Amino acid sequence: MDIRAGILALALLALAAAYFSFRAAIKTMQTARKLSFYSLRKRHNITAWRLFFVSVFLAGFAYWLPFYGEPMVYEYFPPSPTPSLTPTITLTPTLTLIPSITIPPTLTLTPSVSDTPTLTLTPFLPLAIEALFEGPVTPNPEALFTAIQFSTVFDGLNPVDPKTVFELPIQTMYGGFDYNNTLPGVQWTALWYLNGKLSNCFETKPWDGGTGGIGGYTECSAPTADGWVPGEYEVQIFMGYEWKVIGRFRVLDNLTTPTATGTPTP
């Protein structure tokens, strides 16, 4: 039995104890009404009220356990990884660009493609997203997410026929992943970027999955006011303030491969 199952069992026992305590309070009150001696009737009534307050406390304790007690227990007793649920890392193929041939107008040959190095920044959470946090922000340092796989169809466990290049029109895009060593209740965030800018698609909420499994996903239906548009998309996933994984894909008007035209002449 893991921690979650133990807490649920304890909550059910507390709820059952609350029911029997409330039932005993009702019977004691009914018995007190039948007594003719005032002192005995008063003693029975006091006992009945005590049983009633005990039942209220137990009912409140049963409600508190799964919603607030479980995250508190995980902070002191982080769950151990489950070997059977350890996901395998799946490499996502990347798009290889085919440069087009450019005919220089003069005899001076100049390269058509110049590789300009770009600065890679560490992903971070915008302040506007941090203001929406509801749960604790201290994740398990051993939390693991697999590479994000993108598809327009999700079967409930995995994206169907994942790709990195898509063609318009698109209704909903899913980013699926597997996870392990996650703590329920810890704030997690998924941000969708379009050409380096945060789009209309993002979600941040307490983690409602288990400590490990498959079938995790984030989805986006309208990244801009005009819906899906061509461009470079990037999805960043965080646990608390800690960045975990990035996935990228491209949306094109069509998938026609450019072909070289013209004949180079000296």
N, C-alpha and C positions, 0 to 999 in steps of 0.2 A: 504494500500500500504506500503510495507517495504522499507528499504533504497535502496536495489538493484534495485527494480522496479522504485523508484523515480529517481535514477541516470540515468537509461536507458531512462526514459521518458524525462528527461532534456537533455540528449545527442541527442535524436531524435528531440526535439524542436530546439536545437542549429543548428543541421544539416539542418532542414527546413528553419530556419532563414538565414543560409548561402546561401542556394539555392536562396531564394527570393532576398537577397542582391546582389548576383552575377547577377541575372537576371535584377535587377534594374540598375546595373552598365552598362550592355550591352545596355539597352534601352537609358540610358542617353548619352552614347557615340554616339549612332546612331542619337539621336536628335541633339547633338552638331555639327555633320557633316553637318546638313541641315541649320544651322544658318549662316547668312552672316556677322554678327557683331562679330569682334574678341573678344571683352570683354565678350560677352555672351557665345561665344563658349568656351573660356578659363574657365569661371566659371563652365560651364557644365562638362568640362573635369575633373576639380579638384573634383567636386562632384562624378563623375563616379569612379575616382581612390580611393576616400575615401570609397565608397561602396564596391569596389573590395577588399581593405585591410580588411574591416570589415568582408566580407564573408570568407576570408582566415583565419582570427582569429577565427571566429565561427566554421569553419570546424575543425581547430586544437583543439579547446576547446571540440568539440563533440568527437574527437578521444581520448583526454586525460582523459575524465571523467571516462569511464568504466575500463580503464587499470590502471590508477594511482590515480584518484580521489576517487574511491570507497575504496581501502585499507586505504587511508588517513582519510576518514570519519569514518571507523570502528575503527580507533585508538582513536578517540575522542568520538564516540557514539557506544560502543559495543552493538551488537544486543541482544535483550531479548530472552530467550528460548521459543521455540514453543511447547506448551503442546501436540499438536497432533502428533509431531514427536519424542517424548521422547521414546527412545528405552528401551526395557526391558532387564535386564541382564540375559543372558543364561549361566548357569553353564556348563562348559566343563568337561565331565567325564575323569578321569585320569586312566592310566594303572596300574593295580595291578599285581605285579610280583609274580609268583609262584616259590618258591625256589626248587631246585632239591635236592634229598637226596644223600649225600656223605657218602660212607662207609669208616670209618677210618680203616687204616691198623693195628692198634694196639688196645689194650684194653683201652687205654686212649681216652675217648670221647672228641672230640673237635667240637665246633660249625662250621658249613660250611659257615655261613653268619655272618659277623661282621658289625655292623652299625657304620661307621666312619662319624662323623659330618663334613660337608663341609662348607666353608665360602661362604656366599651369598653376592655378590657385587651389589651395586646399578648400574643399566644400565647407560652407558654414551656414548656419541658420539665420535668416533675416530676423530683425527685431520684431517685425509685425507678426511673424509666425510664432516666436517665443511668447508673445503676449497671449496666445491662444492656448498655452499649456494648461492641462488640468491635473495630470498625475505626477508622480515622482520622476526625477530626471537622472537617477543613478542606475545605469544598466549593469547587467552582469558583464564584466570585462571579457569573458570568454564567449559572449554571444556571437553567433556566426550566421551569415546570410550567403546563399549561393548567388552566382551571377544572375542578373535579371534577364528573363527571356520575354520577348514581346510578340504579341499576336492580337488579332482582332476577334478571336474566339477563345473562350475559356471554358473548359469542361467541368469545372468545380475542383479539379486537382492540379491540372497543368495547362499551360497555353497550348493550343492546337497549331501545329506547323509553325513554330516560332521563326521569325526572320529579323533582319536588321534593316531592310529596305522595303517600303510599302508604297502603294500607289493610291492616289485619290480616286473615288471618295472613300472616307473612313467615318464610321459612326462612333465606335468605342474602341479604345486601345487598352489592352491589359498588359501589365508587367508582372509576371509570375516568378516566384522564388521559393526555395526551401529554407528552413531556419532551424536553429538548435541553440540550447542554453539561454533562451530568452526568458525574461521574468514577466509574468502577467501583471498588468497595472502600470508598468513603466511607460512613459510617454514615448511614442514613436511617430515619425514624420516621413512623408513621401512628398517630394517636390518635383514638379515637371517643369523643365526649362525649354524655351524655344529660342534658338539662336543666341544662347547665353543670357536670356532674360526670363525671369519667373513668369510662367503662364497663369491662366485662370485655374489650372488644375493643381491642387495640393490637398493633403489631408494630414491632420495631426490629432491624435487621440491616445488614451491609454491602451496599451497592447492587450487585446482580448483573445489572443491565441494561447496555445499551451507553451510548454517549455521546449518543445521541439516537434517538427513534423514537416509535412509537405502541404502544398495548396495555398501558401500565402500569396497575396497579390495586391496590387494597387491599380486603379483604373482612371481613365480620363475620357470624357465625352466631348468637351468643348474647350480646347486650350486657348482660343481667342474668341472675340465677339462674332467673328465670321466662321467659327467652327475650325475644322482642320485645314491648315494651309501648308504648302511645301516649306521645308526647312530642316535644320538639324535639331533633334530633340534629345534631351538628357533627363534621366530620372535619378534623383539622389535620395537615399534612404538613411535615416538617422534613428538611433536609440538614445533618448535623452538629447544631450548636446553632441553625442559622439557619432561621427560619420561612419557608416558601415559598408555601403556598396553603391556603385554608380553603373547605370546602364544607358546605352546610347542607340539611337536608330534614326533613320532618315525617311522623310516623306517627300515623294516626287510627284509631279503631274503625270509622268509616264515613265516607264522603265526602258525606253529605247536607248540602246548604246550608241553614243556618237561615233560616226565614221569619218575617216579622213577624206577630204575632197581636194581636188586640184593636183597638179603635178609640179613638184619643186623644180625650178630652173636656176642655173647659176647666174 
